Amino acid sequence: MVLVRNSSPTTLLLIITGCLMLQPLSTDLYLASLPHLTTYFAATPVAVQQTLSLFVIGFGAAQLISGPLSDRHGRRPVLLGGLGVYMAASLACGLAQDLPTLVAARFVQATGCCTAAVVARAIIRDAYPPAEGARVLAKASTLLSLAPLLGPIAGGYLQVAFGWRAAFVVLIVFGGLMAFAASRWLAETNQTRNPAATDLAPLLATYGRIAATPTFWAYALPGALSYASIFAFISGSSFILIRGLGVATEYYGYYFAIGVSGYLGGTLICRHLLGRLGLERTLTVGTTLSLIAGLGFLAAALMGAHHWSVVVFAQFVTMAAHGINFPCAQSGALAPFPRHAGAAAGLLGFFTMLAALLAGTWVGLGYDGTLLPLATISATLALMLFFGATILFPYRVINS
């Protein structure tokens, strides 16, 4: 581990976790409100899901800028700026009077949120070697799982008691707490700032070198497809469970939390496997579990098992696989680029969000009130994930 002045490992872990937690909170806290937004704004499910889709677009695109900015100006000032944007946009979301305004504010909110996530990943690359970085990410992910576990539960009660705007009040408060913590306790970890990091020609050249590195794709592709597989559940489960299967809004969060608890278990398994199998083969375990989850969900749907327990169990196993896959993918994809960790994190995030956007759009267009469209999407993504990771396995660097 590379010790950085004034930043203890525990302090870094907590700040990293809080930064990464912004993204799941920003989506999961108002998932229970999505079906109700169709009534509030007199809109279709596809239109309402634009509040997720535009968030994903903003989150993905902004990473291409925020990563290099942190390479040039340092992690700390870029993080604080991003948190400021996040809080202002969250306020705009809460005050929105129509759906287009809410969608636009969500896009801006995503740009601030993604800055926090990119900086968190870059901080890990600054402070830890790759294998240790994967373990730190797994620890952070274990704590991070509290957001998707508790967020939908809290969001369901907030929706019933106060309506959909209450979720954004909570996000403003959380963003403020993170800004205070970062300004008070986060030391700068970027000790080799690159003054040319945001110059267009060098930036494009940097992205070109990263994209031309097979090791990057050996980890980035599985990571992106793994996230897309869980985003299919994030964007589609509330409509299926609440509208399709009749689950009460205030109880939806509990069903979602059961599924997300698989992610907590997956991160714990990841930490154990990393010490025994190493980074490369731990990812293989995760992608195999993803395949089992996707094909099992499709088989159950084809056999007519249209029950909430099928959705929740499929989500549980998919989330468990993601808890193994994503810490490995994040650490492995950034490992070859110590001087361009921010840019590599940004490119990884961009492709991850692009995959999620396509998955979420597919879910919205295919929704018919039954399990079959979601199960088909889940199985397709699982097949792409498994075979993509298998083909690219020879390019994984033994770095654990």
C-alpha positions as CSV (number, residue, x, y, z in Angstrom):
1,M,0.0,0.0,0.0
2,V,1.2,3.5,-0.8
3,L,0.7,5.7,2.3
4,V,-0.6,9.2,1.5
5,R,-0.1,12.1,3.9
6,N,-2.9,12.6,6.5
7,S,-5.1,9.9,5.0
8,S,-5.4,6.7,7.0
9,P,-6.6,3.5,5.3
10,T,-9.9,3.7,7.3
11,T,-10.5,7.3,6.3
12,L,-9.9,6.5,2.7
13,L,-12.1,3.5,2.8
14,L,-15.1,5.4,4.3
15,I,-14.7,8.3,1.8
16,I,-14.4,6.0,-1.1
17,T,-17.5,4.1,0.0
18,G,-19.5,7.3,0.4
19,C,-18.5,8.5,-3.0
20,L,-19.4,5.1,-4.6
21,M,-22.7,5.0,-2.6
22,L,-24.0,8.1,-4.3
23,Q,-24.8,6.2,-7.5
24,P,-27.0,3.4,-6.1
25,L,-28.7,5.9,-3.7
26,S,-29.5,8.2,-6.6
27,T,-31.3,5.4,-8.4
28,D,-32.6,3.0,-5.7
29,L,-34.0,5.6,-3.4
30,Y,-36.8,6.4,-5.8
31,L,-37.4,3.1,-7.6
32,A,-40.6,2.6,-5.7
33,S,-41.8,5.9,-7.1
34,L,-41.3,5.1,-10.7
35,P,-44.8,3.5,-11.3
36,H,-46.4,6.4,-9.4
37,L,-44.6,9.0,-11.6
38,T,-46.5,7.6,-14.6
39,T,-49.7,8.7,-12.8
40,Y,-48.3,12.0,-11.4
41,F,-47.0,13.2,-14.8
42,A,-49.6,11.3,-16.9
43,A,-46.7,9.6,-18.7
44,T,-45.9,6.1,-20.0
45,P,-43.5,3.8,-18.3
46,V,-41.0,4.3,-21.1
47,A,-41.2,8.1,-20.6
48,V,-40.7,7.8,-16.9
49,Q,-37.8,5.5,-17.3
50,Q,-36.0,8.4,-19.0
51,T,-35.3,9.6,-15.5
52,L,-33.0,6.6,-15.3
53,S,-31.8,6.5,-18.9
54,L,-30.7,10.2,-18.9
55,F,-29.1,9.7,-15.6
56,V,-27.1,6.8,-17.1
57,I,-26.2,8.9,-20.2
58,G,-25.0,11.8,-18.0
59,F,-23.1,9.5,-15.7
60,G,-21.3,7.8,-18.6
61,A,-20.5,10.8,-20.7
62,A,-19.2,13.0,-17.9
63,Q,-16.7,10.4,-16.7
64,L,-14.7,11.0,-19.9
65,I,-14.1,14.6,-18.6
66,S,-14.1,14.2,-14.8
67,G,-11.5,11.4,-14.9
68,P,-8.9,13.5,-16.8
69,L,-9.8,16.6,-14.8
70,S,-8.7,14.7,-11.6
71,D,-5.5,13.6,-13.4
72,R,-4.7,17.3,-14.0
73,H,-6.0,19.2,-11.0
74,G,-6.0,16.5,-8.3
75,R,-8.7,14.2,-6.9
76,R,-9.8,16.5,-4.0
77,P,-10.8,19.7,-5.8
78,V,-12.6,17.8,-8.6
79,L,-14.5,15.7,-6.1
80,L,-15.6,18.8,-4.2
81,G,-16.8,20.5,-7.4
82,G,-18.7,17.4,-8.4
83,L,-20.5,17.1,-5.1
84,G,-21.5,20.8,-5.4
85,V,-23.1,20.1,-8.8
86,Y,-24.7,17.0,-7.4
87,M,-26.4,18.9,-4.6
88,A,-27.6,21.7,-6.8
89,A,-29.1,19.3,-9.4
90,S,-30.8,17.2,-6.7
91,L,-32.5,20.4,-5.5
92,A,-33.7,21.0,-9.1
93,C,-35.0,17.4,-9.2
94,G,-37.0,17.9,-6.1
95,L,-38.5,21.2,-7.3
96,A,-39.4,19.9,-10.9
97,Q,-42.9,20.7,-12.0
98,D,-42.9,18.5,-15.1
99,L,-41.3,15.4,-16.4
100,P,-38.9,17.0,-18.9
101,T,-37.5,19.2,-16.2
102,L,-37.0,16.2,-13.9
103,V,-35.3,14.3,-16.7
104,A,-32.9,17.2,-17.5
105,A,-32.1,17.7,-13.8
106,R,-31.4,14.0,-13.4
107,F,-28.9,14.3,-16.3
108,V,-27.0,17.1,-14.5
109,Q,-27.2,15.3,-11.2
110,A,-25.5,12.3,-12.9
111,T,-22.5,14.5,-13.9
112,G,-21.8,15.4,-10.3
113,C,-22.5,11.8,-9.1
114,C,-20.2,10.3,-11.7
115,T,-17.3,12.6,-10.7
116,A,-17.5,11.2,-7.1
117,A,-17.4,7.6,-8.5
118,V,-14.5,8.3,-10.9
119,V,-12.4,10.1,-8.3
120,A,-13.0,7.2,-5.8
121,R,-11.8,4.6,-8.2
122,A,-8.7,6.8,-9.1
123,I,-7.9,7.3,-5.4
124,I,-7.7,3.5,-5.0
125,R,-5.3,3.2,-8.0
126,D,-3.3,6.0,-6.4
127,A,-3.0,4.5,-3.0
128,Y,-2.9,0.7,-3.6
129,P,-1.3,-1.9,-5.9
130,P,-3.8,-3.7,-8.1
131,A,-4.5,-6.9,-6.1
132,E,-4.8,-4.9,-2.8
133,G,-6.9,-2.4,-4.6
134,A,-9.4,-5.1,-5.6
135,R,-9.6,-6.1,-1.9
136,V,-10.2,-2.5,-0.9
137,L,-12.9,-2.2,-3.5
138,A,-14.5,-5.4,-2.2
139,K,-14.5,-4.0,1.3
140,A,-16.0,-0.8,0.0
141,S,-18.6,-2.8,-1.9
142,T,-19.6,-4.7,1.2
143,L,-20.4,-1.3,2.9
144,L,-21.8,0.0,-0.3
145,S,-24.4,-2.7,-0.4
146,L,-26.2,-0.9,2.4
147,A,-27.4,1.6,-0.1
148,P,-29.3,-0.7,-2.5
149,L,-30.4,-2.8,0.6
150,L,-31.9,0.1,2.6
151,G,-32.5,2.6,-0.2
152,P,-35.6,1.0,-1.8
153,I,-37.1,0.2,1.6
154,A,-36.7,3.9,2.7
155,G,-37.8,5.0,-0.7
156,G,-41.1,3.0,-0.5
157,Y,-42.0,4.6,2.9
158,L,-41.0,8.0,1.7
159,Q,-43.2,7.6,-1.4
160,V,-46.2,6.6,0.7
161,A,-45.7,9.2,3.4
162,F,-44.4,12.3,1.4
163,G,-44.4,11.5,-2.3
164,W,-41.6,11.2,-4.8
165,R,-39.9,14.6,-4.0
166,A,-38.8,13.4,-0.6
167,A,-36.2,11.1,-2.1
168,F,-34.3,14.1,-3.5
169,V,-34.3,15.8,-0.2
170,V,-32.5,12.9,1.3
171,L,-30.0,12.9,-1.6
172,I,-29.2,16.6,-1.0
173,V,-28.5,15.9,2.7
174,F,-26.3,12.9,1.9
175,G,-24.4,14.9,-0.7
176,G,-23.8,17.6,1.8
177,L,-22.4,15.1,4.3
178,M,-20.0,13.8,1.7
179,A,-18.8,17.2,0.8
180,F,-18.1,18.0,4.4
181,A,-16.3,14.8,5.0
182,A,-14.1,15.2,1.8
183,S,-13.3,18.8,2.6
184,R,-12.4,18.0,6.2
185,W,-10.6,14.7,6.0
186,L,-9.6,13.8,2.4
187,A,-5.9,14.4,1.6
188,E,-4.8,14.7,-2.0
189,T,-3.7,11.3,-3.4
190,N,-2.7,12.3,-6.9
191,Q,1.0,12.9,-6.4
192,T,1.9,13.0,-10.1
193,R,-0.5,15.4,-11.7
194,N,-0.5,15.7,-15.5
195,P,-0.9,19.3,-16.7
196,A,-1.7,18.0,-20.2
197,A,-4.3,15.5,-19.1
198,T,-7.3,17.6,-20.4
199,D,-5.6,18.9,-23.6
200,L,-7.7,17.5,-26.4
201,A,-5.0,15.9,-28.6
202,P,-3.2,14.2,-25.7
203,L,-6.5,13.2,-24.1
204,L,-7.7,11.5,-27.2
205,A,-4.3,9.8,-27.5
206,T,-4.6,8.6,-23.9
207,Y,-8.0,7.2,-24.5
208,G,-6.8,5.6,-27.7
209,R,-3.9,3.9,-25.8
210,I,-6.2,2.7,-23.1
211,A,-8.8,1.4,-25.6
212,A,-6.0,-0.4,-27.6
213,T,-4.8,-2.3,-24.5
214,P,-6.3,-5.8,-24.5
215,T,-5.9,-6.1,-20.7
216,F,-8.3,-3.1,-20.3
217,W,-11.0,-4.9,-22.2
218,A,-10.4,-8.2,-20.5
219,Y,-11.7,-6.6,-17.4
220,A,-13.8,-3.7,-18.7
221,L,-16.1,-5.8,-20.9
222,P,-17.1,-8.2,-18.1
223,G,-17.5,-5.3,-15.7
224,A,-19.8,-3.4,-18.0
225,L,-21.9,-6.4,-18.9
226,S,-22.2,-7.4,-15.3
227,Y,-23.5,-4.0,-14.4
228,A,-25.9,-4.1,-17.3
229,S,-27.3,-7.3,-15.9
230,I,-28.1,-5.8,-12.6
231,F,-29.4,-2.6,-14.2
232,A,-32.0,-4.6,-16.0
233,F,-33.4,-5.5,-12.6
234,I,-33.0,-2.0,-11.3
235,S,-35.0,-0.5,-14.1
236,G,-37.6,-3.2,-14.5
237,S,-38.3,-4.9,-11.2
238,S,-40.5,-2.1,-9.7
239,F,-42.9,-2.3,-12.7
240,I,-43.0,-6.0,-12.7
241,L,-43.4,-6.4,-8.9
242,I,-45.8,-3.5,-8.3
243,R,-47.8,-3.3,-11.5
244,G,-47.4,-6.9,-12.8
245,L,-47.5,-9.0,-9.7
246,G,-49.4,-6.7,-7.3
247,V,-46.7,-6.1,-4.6
248,A,-47.6,-3.1,-2.4
249,T,-45.5,0.0,-2.9
250,E,-44.4,0.2,0.8
251,Y,-43.3,-3.4,0.7
252,Y,-41.5,-3.3,-2.7
253,G,-38.2,-2.2,-1.0
254,Y,-38.1,-5.3,1.1
255,Y,-38.4,-7.6,-2.0
256,F,-35.7,-5.5,-3.7
257,A,-33.5,-5.7,-0.6
258,I,-33.7,-9.5,-0.6
259,G,-32.4,-9.5,-4.1
260,V,-29.7,-6.9,-3.4
261,S,-28.5,-8.9,-0.3
262,G,-26.9,-11.2,-2.9
263,Y,-24.5,-8.3,-3.7
264,L,-23.4,-8.2,-0.1
265,G,-22.7,-11.9,-0.1
266,G,-20.9,-11.6,-3.4
267,T,-18.5,-9.0,-2.2
268,L,-17.7,-11.1,0.9
269,I,-17.1,-14.1,-1.4
270,C,-14.9,-11.9,-3.6
271,R,-12.7,-10.9,-0.7
272,H,-12.2,-14.6,0.2
273,L,-11.6,-15.8,-3.3
274,L,-9.1,-13.1,-4.1
275,G,-6.7,-14.4,-1.5
276,R,-7.1,-18.0,-2.7
277,L,-7.5,-17.7,-6.5
278,G,-6.2,-14.3,-7.5
279,L,-7.8,-11.6,-9.5
280,E,-8.0,-13.4,-12.8
281,R,-9.7,-16.6,-11.7
282,T,-12.0,-14.9,-9.2
283,L,-13.5,-13.0,-12.1
284,T,-14.1,-16.4,-13.8
285,V,-16.1,-17.6,-10.8
286,G,-18.2,-14.5,-11.0
287,T,-19.0,-14.7,-14.7
288,T,-19.9,-18.4,-14.4
289,L,-22.4,-17.5,-11.6
290,S,-23.8,-14.8,-13.8
291,L,-24.4,-17.4,-16.5
292,I,-26.2,-19.7,-14.1
293,A,-28.4,-16.8,-12.9
294,G,-29.5,-15.6,-16.3
295,L,-30.2,-19.0,-17.8
296,G,-32.0,-20.2,-14.7
297,F,-34.3,-17.1,-14.7
298,L,-35.2,-17.6,-18.4
299,A,-35.9,-21.3,-17.8
300,A,-38.2,-20.5,-14.9
301,A,-40.1,-17.9,-16.9
302,L,-40.5,-20.3,-19.8
303,M,-41.9,-22.9,-17.5
304,G,-44.6,-20.4,-16.4
305,A,-43.3,-19.7,-12.9
306,H,-44.7,-16.1,-12.8
307,H,-44.2,-15.3,-9.1
308,W,-42.4,-12.6,-7.2
309,S,-40.0,-15.2,-5.7
310,V,-38.7,-16.0,-9.1
311,V,-37.7,-12.4,-9.8
312,V,-36.2,-11.9,-6.4
313,F,-34.2,-15.1,-6.5
314,A,-32.9,-14.4,-10.0
315,Q,-31.9,-10.9,-8.8
316,F,-30.2,-12.3,-5.7
317,V,-27.9,-14.6,-7.7
318,T,-27.2,-12.0,-10.4
319,M,-26.3,-9.4,-7.7
320,A,-24.1,-12.0,-6.0
321,A,-22.2,-12.5,-9.2
322,H,-21.9,-8.8,-9.7
323,G,-20.4,-8.5,-6.2
324,I,-17.7,-10.8,-7.4
325,N,-17.3,-9.4,-10.9
326,F,-17.1,-5.7,-10.4
327,P,-14.4,-5.2,-7.8
328,C,-12.2,-7.4,-10.0
329,A,-13.1,-5.6,-13.2
330,Q,-12.5,-2.1,-11.7
331,S,-9.1,-3.0,-10.3
332,G,-8.0,-5.0,-13.3
333,A,-9.0,-2.4,-15.9
334,L,-7.1,0.4,-14.2
335,A,-4.0,-1.7,-13.3
336,P,-2.0,-1.0,-16.5
337,F,-2.4,2.8,-16.2
338,P,-0.9,4.2,-13.0
339,R,-0.3,7.7,-14.5
340,H,-3.7,7.8,-16.2
341,A,-5.9,6.2,-13.6
342,G,-8.5,8.9,-13.8
343,A,-8.8,8.6,-17.6
344,A,-9.0,4.8,-17.4
345,A,-11.6,5.0,-14.7
346,G,-13.6,7.4,-16.8
347,L,-13.4,5.2,-19.9
348,L,-14.4,2.1,-17.8
349,G,-17.4,4.1,-16.4
350,F,-18.4,5.3,-19.8
351,F,-18.7,1.8,-21.3
352,T,-20.3,0.5,-18.1
353,M,-23.0,3.2,-18.3
354,L,-23.5,2.7,-22.0
355,A,-24.1,-1.0,-21.4
356,A,-26.6,-0.1,-18.6
357,L,-28.4,2.4,-20.9
358,L,-28.9,-0.2,-23.6
359,A,-30.1,-2.7,-21.1
360,G,-32.5,-0.3,-19.4
361,T,-33.9,0.9,-22.7
362,W,-34.4,-2.7,-23.8
363,V,-36.3,-3.4,-20.6
364,G,-38.5,-0.4,-21.0
365,L,-39.4,-1.2,-24.6
366,G,-40.0,-4.9,-23.9
367,Y,-42.1,-4.5,-20.7
368,D,-45.5,-6.3,-21.1
369,G,-46.4,-7.0,-17.4
370,T,-44.9,-10.5,-17.4
371,L,-41.5,-11.9,-16.4
372,L,-40.5,-13.2,-19.9
373,P,-39.0,-10.0,-21.4
374,L,-36.8,-9.3,-18.3
375,A,-35.8,-13.0,-18.2
376,T,-34.8,-13.0,-21.9
377,I,-32.7,-9.9,-21.4
378,S,-31.1,-11.3,-18.3
379,A,-30.1,-14.5,-20.1
380,T,-28.8,-12.7,-23.1
381,L,-26.6,-10.5,-21.1
382,A,-25.4,-13.5,-19.1
383,L,-24.3,-15.3,-22.2
384,M,-22.5,-12.2,-23.6
385,L,-20.8,-11.7,-20.2
386,F,-19.6,-15.3,-19.9
387,F,-18.4,-15.9,-23.4
388,G,-16.8,-12.4,-23.7
389,A,-14.9,-13.0,-20.5
390,T,-13.8,-16.5,-21.6
391,I,-12.5,-15.3,-25.0
392,L,-10.6,-12.4,-23.3
393,F,-9.2,-14.5,-20.5
394,P,-5.7,-14.9,-22.1
395,Y,-5.3,-11.1,-22.0
396,R,-5.7,-10.8,-18.2
397,V,-2.4,-9.9,-16.6
398,I,-1.2,-12.0,-13.7
399,N,-1.1,-9.1,-11.2
400,S,-2.4,-10.5,-8.0
